[in-house]
Amino acid sequence: MNSITADVPVEITNFSKTYGTKVAVDRLDLKVEKGEVFGFLGPNGAGKSTTIRSILNFLTPSNGKISIFGLDSVKNSVAIKNHIGYLAGDISLYDSMSGYQLCKYLTGLGKNTNWDYVDELSNRLQISLQEKIGTLSKGNKQKIGLIQAFMHQPKLLILDEPTSGLDPLMKQIFYEMVLEMKHLGNSVFVSSHDLNEVQHICDKAAFIKSGRLIATESIREDFEFSLRRYTVMFPKFPDISEFEKIESVSEITQDENKLTVTVKGDISEFIRTLSNHDPIDLSEEETSLEDLFMKYYED
């Protein structure tokens, strides 16, 4: 009998999904580590939803393999599903049920619900579980969706636009919930258009464009990234080609005696080259996830 291991919650290898001649996802490689909060970013139509639906075995890969907890996502979907919590981006709940009835129904399908935790979440999110879901506002339906995803404290949470409809206070509660899961050693896979949200809670962020992975970036606790932007002033302007030759330099703009240089990754060669020209002023501009997003999707 296949057993669950959470050492590598998600591993996607050479995954493609096609619909006739249309390629929705093209040779995607991705890994989510244990205890990691992983952001999945891209514009509409980039392949995010197709990837998520394939992880959950709602869709079957055309090529490649998706492993969840070391098990094949297609062959072992039954063994896997009760260890996953899922919130869909286009959330659709049973309107005739109350929140409590929904949680009880999902428990009957095999989820090992922690009812004390359910009560705690309903209090923190300020939502009654006794009201019919169909009578609730969008934001309150979202809270029910979060509770049903978190209620069994799953080893893997997959959340698509998780804070849609939530006010800033409830977003903060959600961030706390995610970090609590992380501290338990559980993993969270988040697809979101809210870049501040991803920057706030994620350890890594993957960028997908037209079905292809274009980058995976680490996000440090101080929210700085491997992308840095420097503005340098010189007494005498250097030959710009010296900086263009540096492998880690991704962009250069010139304005009179001022040079603006974007460096991705190791800055040591850039600093060595800079020191040869006695700069009279050097400033580093703070970067953000939005800077990275715009860099990858500006074309």
Protein Blocks (a to p, Z undefined) as FASTA:
>chain_A
ZZddfkbmbacehiacdehjacfbghiacdddehiacdddddehilmmmmmmmmnomacc
fbdcddeehiafklmmmmmmmmpccddfklcddfkbcfklmmmmmmmnopacdfklmmmm
mmmnopafkbcfklpcfklmmmmmmmmmmmnopabdcdehklgoiafklmmmmmmmmmmm
mmnopacddddfblklmmmmpmbdcddeehiafbdcdddfkopafbdcdddddfbdcdfk
lmmmpmklmbdcdehjaccdddehjfklmmmmmmmnopabdcdddddfklmmmmmmmZZ
